[in-house]
Amino acid sequence: MTRVLAFPRSLAARLVLGAVAWSLLILLVGGVFLSNQYRASVMRSLDADLQIVLDSLIAAADVRADGVLELEQTPNDSRFLRASSGRYWQIAPLAPQAGTPDVLLKSASLWDEPPLPWPNGGAEALAAHRGSTHFSNVAGPFDQQVRLAAQVVQLAGAQTPVTFFAAADRAPALADAARFTTTLVIALVVLAAGLIAMVVLQVGVGLAPLNRLRGDVADVRRGKRARLDGEYPTEVAPLTDELNALLDHNRAVVERARTHVGNLAHALKTPIAVLLNEAREQSGPLADLVTRQADAMSHNVDHYLQRAQAAARAETMGARSEVRPVLDDIARTLERLYGRSRDIDILVAPGPSPVFRGERQDLEEMAGNLMENACKYGGGTVRASLREPQAVGARRLEIVIEDDGPGLPPEARDFALQRGVRLDETAPGQGLGLSIVAELARLYGGDLRLGESPLGGLEATLSLPATD
């Protein structure tokens, strides 16, 4: 089913969009309501002014003994005296008789314009509601749109009812309402901008603990911390507790796996050792075959058990190891080991001290294999150096092991990384060292590259993930 609405996946975007949409809707409805209310208030005020004019006209109207209508006092508003001023009044009979003028009296502001029109519904509608004021919008004099108030009154001494009219140009009132609407729109736009900024700020502050939690989880993954420690909001604390429980469970699983692997190693090595001892005490083709196969089994068990242990350690979150102390320890050990039989000079070059995102045991195994190979096959000089992580990419480090030996030709370097390959049959070993290093590096997302060293021998570059 196709989704009609596609919501953003970001919680912050959802909260901001939802709050902004609701706020804009409220502001829009409120703005329209306030604008209409102000417009209605302006028109009510105008109607009240017209009603006052009608009341003053009715109060001042008098019918003389000869039946002529006169006003004791006209409205004192000077606008009724100026032509086209926008304020008008007139008095007319409801039903003019023969010989009677259509308009009995009118304001000077009407000048020579036609009389004010009858409201919607005509004289009949006014006669049906005699005594009450009828308001309507009509086309008035001087092409003005006016607000018209009309009331039918039966004056004492008059033979027929008389209609009183008061009119006012609606343009000033509408302009006043338009100015208010413009001011209101500007104010609401400023208020909307402030609300949107406040919503974005509120969402940012409200979700800050989640951003901090994301950074803390990333620190655990990079090995900068082992658990999610610190104060978290009540809503986030259950999640951090579950994540810590998951981390503890992961470590417990890894430890159990290591224990089982160690137990399996002991369980397999003992029978294999018995077979080897028995076969070596015998002679003949069968004993030789058993010796070779048992020896191969022993080395395969070592290889795959080391691989299983390394894979388990590589999946452990939170592990971190400083590289330079490990290289210094390996250099001291190898100098004591090979210094008795050969003149070996191992130099750990000064420089940065990055942190490996992984187990120290695996780092010792990888660097130790490379440095031991350099001691075995080099000419006596071994140099270990560390490169700045920024030189090879973010959160990476490189360990470079060089020697002054004969090195390897380019066509033999990839071949040397294969398991069980021994390029020098005179040296002890099973050809597992470089393959184990390469496989361990791959488990951690790194790699091992072989090249030519400036010292003249082999250069082994071990690339591994780093952490702060």
Order of alpha helices (4+ residues) and beta strands (2+ residues): alpha-beta-beta-beta-beta-alpha-beta-beta-beta-alpha-alpha-alpha-beta-alpha-beta-beta-alpha-beta-alpha-beta-alpha-alpha-beta-beta
